[in-house]
């Protein structure tokens, strides 16, 4: 947005400020033609003297592109000017100058809040224009209104452009997922479940192997005396226990192992499909061996 037109009201406000604001006619007198009766009414008012000093400092800062400083000084000056009809012109012009400073500040740092504040201030100034110009000043009032409308139109256009740029940026650069979401593989739950079931299945096969050993060791009673029925019965009981463990471990372990491997395969396939290119270490099984394999995805 071109801010060159935003200083239009600075000079009029400087000419008007701190003069006796008794009538609109006095405001339109050429510089240097001050009525003798227009002696400053704030001569003994320290608050107005401080406001004048702040205004002058803000004007210098505005001219030297220190817009933040100008905004600060003029805001402070505005608060010191009495809110009475005699000073309504000065307060209105300060509002207009603050709007200009915010527009210039946006041109420097591109902070959108400056545009929003400039718009609010200009709308406030527009609402007061009819009260600070007389009927004899209709032409000047109309020029002022046209200037304000032009500034508001440019501010609205810039705000719309900012909104469109932000919307386009959101579409082309979506918000990144959080670290926990981006690192969570889609098949993670299946892999965990498959790993647990596979572990239980291997444990079941271990029970089967132990049961088979126990059964084979206790099914033979030829080394025991034929008349030692208690010893023979105890050995047969151990053998039956071993056989039961072998059957239970084989059936349960086999089922758990099969289910676990199935879940692992499905989960790893899902992870592989969603993974970015790279190398991963995955389980590898075939009819003769089991182990780990390095798998690359490009």
DAPE-V910426 format. One record per residue. N is the residue number from 0. RES is the residue in one small letter. SS is DSSP state (H for helix, E for strand, L for the rest). PHI is phi as a letter, one per 30 degrees, with the letter a starting at -180 (none if undefined). Layout:
n=<N;N>
res=<RES;RES>
ss=<SS;SS>
phi=<PHI;PHI>
This chain:
n=<0;1;2;3;4;5;6;7;8;9;10;11;12;13;14;15;16;17;18;19;20;21;22;23;24;25;26;27;28;29;30;31;32;33;34;35;36;37;38;39;40;41;42;43;44;45;46;47;48;49;50;51;52;53;54;55;56;57;58;59;60;61;62;63;64;65;66;67;68;69;70;71;72;73;74;75;76;77;78;79;80;81;82;83;84;85;86;87;88;89;90;91;92;93;94;95;96;97;98;99;100;101;102;103;104;105;106;107;108;109;110;111;112;113;114;115;116;117;118;119;120;121;122;123;124;125;126;127;128;129;130;131;132;133;134;135;136;137;138;139;140;141;142;143;144;145;146;147;148;149;150;151;152;153;154;155;156;157;158;159;160;161;162;163;164;165;166;167;168;169;170;171;172;173;174;175;176;177;178;179;180;181;182;183;184;185;186;187;188;189;190;191;192;193;194;195;196;197;198;199;200;201;202;203;204;205;206;207;208;209;210;211;212;213;214;215;216;217;218;219;220;221;222;223;224;225;226;227;228;229;230;231;232;233;234;235;236;237;238;239;240;241;242;243;244;245;246;247;248;249;250;251;252;253;254;255;256;257;258;259;260;261;262;263;264;265;266;267;268;269;270;271;272;273;274;275;276;277;278;279;280;281;282;283;284;285;286;287;288;289;290;291;292;293;294;295;296;297>
res=<x;x;x;x;x;x;x;x;x;x;x;x;x;x;x;x;x;x;x;x;x;x;x;x;x;x;x;x;x;x;x;x;x;x;x;x;x;x;x;x;x;x;x;x;x;x;x;x;x;x;x;x;x;x;x;x;x;x;x;x;x;x;x;x;x;x;x;x;x;x;x;x;x;x;x;x;x;x;x;x;x;x;x;x;x;x;x;x;x;x;x;x;x;x;x;x;x;x;x;x;x;x;x;x;x;x;x;x;x;x;x;x;x;x;x;x;x;x;x;x;x;x;x;x;x;x;x;x;x;x;x;x;x;x;x;x;x;x;x;x;x;x;x;x;x;x;x;x;x;x;x;x;x;x;x;x;x;x;x;x;x;x;x;x;x;x;x;x;x;x;x;x;x;x;x;x;x;x;x;x;x;x;x;x;x;x;x;x;x;x;x;x;x;x;x;x;x;x;x;x;x;x;x;x;x;x;x;x;x;x;x;x;x;x;x;x;x;x;x;x;x;x;x;x;x;x;x;x;x;x;x;x;x;x;x;x;x;x;x;x;x;x;x;x;x;x;x;x;x;x;x;x;x;x;x;x;x;x;x;x;x;x;x;x;x;x;x;x;x;x;x;x;x;x;x;x;x;x;x;x;x;x;x;x;x;x;x;x;x;x;x;x;x;x;x;x;x;x>
ss=<L;L;L;H;H;H;H;H;H;H;H;H;H;H;H;H;L;L;L;L;L;L;L;H;H;H;H;L;L;L;L;L;L;L;L;L;L;L;L;L;L;L;L;L;L;H;H;H;H;H;H;H;H;H;H;H;H;H;H;H;H;H;H;L;L;L;H;H;H;H;H;H;H;H;H;H;H;H;H;H;L;L;L;L;H;H;H;H;H;H;H;H;H;H;H;H;H;H;H;H;H;H;H;H;H;H;H;H;H;L;L;H;H;H;H;H;H;H;H;H;H;H;H;H;H;H;H;H;H;H;H;H;L;L;H;H;H;H;H;H;H;H;H;H;H;H;H;H;H;H;H;H;H;H;H;H;H;H;H;H;H;H;H;H;H;H;H;H;H;H;H;H;L;L;L;L;L;L;H;H;H;H;H;L;L;L;L;H;H;H;H;H;H;H;H;H;H;H;H;H;H;H;H;H;H;H;H;H;H;H;H;H;H;H;H;H;H;H;L;L;L;L;L;L;L;L;L;L;H;H;H;H;H;H;H;H;H;H;H;H;H;H;H;H;H;H;H;H;H;H;H;H;H;H;H;H;H;H;H;H;H;H;H;H;H;H;H;H;H;H;H;H;H;H;L;L;L;E;E;E;E;E;E;E;E;L;L;L;L;E;E;E;E;E;E;E;E;L>
phi=<none;d;c;d;d;d;c;e;d;d;d;e;d;d;d;d;d;i;c;d;c;d;a;d;d;d;d;c;d;e;d;j;c;c;d;e;d;c;d;e;d;c;e;c;c;d;d;d;d;d;d;d;d;d;d;d;d;d;d;d;d;d;d;c;i;c;d;d;d;d;d;d;d;d;d;d;d;e;d;d;d;d;d;b;e;d;c;d;d;d;d;d;d;d;d;d;d;d;d;d;d;d;d;d;d;d;d;d;c;h;d;d;d;d;d;d;d;d;d;d;d;d;d;d;d;e;d;c;d;d;d;c;b;d;d;d;c;d;d;d;d;d;d;d;d;d;d;d;d;d;d;d;d;d;d;d;d;d;d;d;d;d;d;d;d;d;d;d;d;d;d;d;b;d;d;d;d;d;e;d;d;d;d;d;d;d;c;d;d;d;d;d;d;d;d;d;d;d;d;d;d;d;d;d;d;d;d;d;d;d;d;d;d;d;d;d;d;c;d;c;c;d;d;c;d;d;c;c;d;d;d;d;d;d;d;d;d;d;d;d;d;d;d;d;d;d;d;d;d;d;d;d;d;d;d;d;d;d;d;d;d;d;d;d;d;d;d;d;d;d;d;d;d;c;d;d;e;l;c;b;c;b;d;b;b;b;d;c;a;b;l;c;b;d;c;c;b;b>
